[in-house]
Amino acid sequence: MPNSLITQVFEQGYALMNSYRVGTSAKEIATSLGTLLQSDFGYRLTELVPTQKDASTPNTYSGIYGFHGFPFHTDLAHWRAPPRYLMLRCVVGFHQVPTLLVDGLKLIDLVGKDILARALVQPRRPINGKLPLLRLYQPNDGNGLIRWDEVFFRPASKVGEVGVTQFHHALSASIPLSIALVAPGDTLIVDNWRMLHARAPVPLGCETRKLERAYLESLN
Ligand SMILES: [Fe+2]
């Protein structure tokens, strides 16, 4: 990955490369940019296409929201350590369906690290038979780890309620960055521990939007 892009991700939480190495597979691009995340499920390279509610799996964003906008979230927020970086690469894109980003560091500043680090949340439904207690914010040597997913999480303590409410208000009042992946090869790298992302609604005529998604543990 070019140095300037690592710097961009470090400084602003994301980097966008327009028409980057068009014709190269998403897996090859992800592998050249960093280390692909390997989990029990394998590499998790996924094609993202808008899906109507009825045609989708319940308990997924598509199953709940269909073509409507998705709420802001951290990907795989229920993992103890969610994937560090998210790569989205355009196959078929539209200006009308941007990816929206909010910088979680600004929300932490607004709400306060102390509250968020003590704010416990829990999945609404068991995951593999478990309801792990997780913190909205986990400090570490770097910027820490922010996890947010109001759809699948609920507060699990008094401070959790305060933290979720205040974070929700700070998020609602923030003005998101809007980044449209339009041309084939447009590639967005997002720090999933820092930035919250959302998908804008999919209007008529944009149903063929297709992105490829990969998760990276680190950047080269
Ligand atoms: Fe997501």
Boltz pocket constraint, residues with backbone or C-beta under 6 A from the ligand:
constraints:
  - pocket:
      binder: B
      contacts: [[A, 73], [A, 74], [A, 75], [A, 197]]
      max_distance: 6.0
